[in-house]
């Protein structure tokens, strides 16, 4: 069970970040499976109902905030759902640290992509659809990458990591 505690979250972060980088989308299947994995695994974590409730509250809060940001056109719908599923796993206790890290990485990512888009793209790179799309100034920023990196950075402080270490 401790291996599941250590594997599910990082795999979801890596998959979501890479998928967003290469397609500019985050699949609904990922966010739904990620949330369902939480529901399946959380009973084995040993949290109180109140603690589980705070994790659920973090997910709901970020879904509402994410949908608001999506409505304003500031983030994509996949990003809004991905941050909500990630917050569900992280919980309230580590949510602020996650949001700060994801924001910092999002700013760095945005600056790097803007610099990348200001440079001419070599022909061999233009042939790669995902690189050409990333280079296109009309496209958005794959913010799922920043959300994933922030999640991976916070994960060692979460109850999931502590439970896995305790079980080992």
Residue pairs with C-beta under 8 A, 6 or more apart in sequence:
1 41
1 44
1 167
2 163
2 164
2 165
2 167
2 168
3 164
4 41
5 41
5 44
5 45
5 160
5 161
5 163
5 164
5 167
6 160
6 161
6 164
8 34
8 37
8 41
9 89
9 151
9 155
9 158
9 160
10 152
10 155
12 30
12 33
12 34
12 37
12 85
12 86
13 86
13 147
13 148
13 149
13 151
13 152
13 155
14 148
14 152
15 30
16 26
16 30
16 31
16 34
16 82
16 144
16 147
16 148
17 142
17 144
17 145
17 147
17 148
17 149
19 25
19 26
19 27
19 30
19 144
20 26
20 78
20 79
20 82
20 142
20 143
20 144
20 145
20 148
21 130
21 134
21 142
21 144
21 145
22 130
23 130
24 76
24 133
24 134
24 139
24 140
24 142
25 76
25 78
26 76
26 78
26 79
26 81
26 82
26 144
27 78
28 78
28 81
30 82
31 78
31 81
31 82
31 84
31 85
34 85
34 86
34 88
34 89
35 59
35 84
35 85
35 88
38 55
38 85
38 88
38 89
42 52
42 55
44 163
45 159
45 160
45 163
46 163
47 55
47 159
51 91
51 159
54 91
54 92
54 93
55 88
55 89
55 90
55 91
55 92
56 88
57 92
58 87
58 88
58 90
58 91
58 92
58 95
59 84
59 85
59 87
59 88
60 84
61 87
61 95
62 83
62 84
62 86
62 87
62 95
63 80
63 81
63 84
65 83
66 75
66 79
66 80
66 81
66 83
66 84
67 80
69 75
69 80
70 76
70 77
70 79
70 80
75 143
76 140
76 143
78 144
79 143
79 144
79 147
82 144
82 147
83 102
83 147
86 98
86 147
86 151
87 95
87 98
89 151
89 158
89 160
90 98
90 151
90 154
90 155
90 158
91 158
91 159
93 159
94 154
94 157
94 158
97 154
97 157
98 150
98 151
98 154
99 150
101 149
101 150
101 153
101 154
102 146
102 147
102 149
102 150
102 151
103 146
103 150
104 150
105 145
105 146
105 149
105 150
106 141
106 143
106 146
106 147
108 146
109 141
109 142
109 143
109 145
109 146
110 141
113 134
113 141
116 134
116 135
117 135
117 136
117 137
121 131
121 132
121 135
125 131
125 132
125 135
126 132
126 135
133 139
134 142
155 161
